[in-house]
């Protein structure tokens, strides 16, 4: 059935791209803006235009963008389509996105930092100490928890574990066993390579220390504290009207199920991918990170951990990661664009998601798209993220 509908995508997309359905962005996070207040009209005009261009040239089918400064929403806009195939659906402000690698910083990183705060682990702990039942003699036994968080463990960026797992043992344990036998690409701590494998391990470490599944731990200790009611792993079918479609596979359309193949075979719960959320919930989380881990509902992580998480951990190799977070260290071209300040921080997700923020100005920039729908070939989002953040920074950050 899917193979029959994919060929009509080009025709449907040509029709859709000229429709240009865009929703009004005059909205505040809780819907309580006073009538006399107005959003930043210049910011609105420029971001509306950028998103419209991205929709028109097919860079992404739909988007939700949310920008805030010091807790005040400056821009909130939903545009385009949450699904094109097999039917068209309108994108809404409360659409539920597959966060992809934002899982790393919204779920796994704060969970690890909480355990650091509570004396349950140390950054210098060796990774193999948490998985002593596996043979780590391949040369990767020197990697530490900090190496995992900083993407300096020596593990490769990605590996298709899902093609090799068997039904005889739990998938996650099978994956850890395969990781334990991997030869490192470099000596841990001596270089840097963004790696899903690092966070697969971290997610499992959280589970082993807490005695709880990662999704349950994060729900109780992070999302509930921040009132992130729309943030979860494996969203229920009752929310299917809000799902944003991602890729079309030969046997399924990723709609409300995680796009990442490894996470999918790990039953949708993994340290590197699997989380679903909305722009509004992400703003709540980002605001807590800007406020050094605190929120109205309580502290998610300590102030010390919130400070340390965005400190450059590997200055000798000009590292671009803190503890989980990607940093603008001035050494590379990144999603933060050309104008966000040095040491601003954030992360991106493969499905087309991004959040970026700056503590000094209090600016949060969130752009969520479904750029992998109907397939992952289009990578124009890389440039659009930079353009989006250039507009945000030029309008809201003065120094």
Helices and strands as residue ranges (DSSP letters): H 2-6, H 9-19, H 41-56, E 62-69, E 72-83, E 89-90, E 97-98, H 102-103, I 104-108, H 109-117, G 127-130, H 145-149, G 161-163, H 171-180, H 196-210, H 214-218, I 219-223, E 232-233, G 237-242, H 261-265, E 275-277, H 279-290, E 294-295, E 298-299, H 303-308, G 315-317, E 326-327, E 345-349, E 353-358, E 363-369, H 381-396
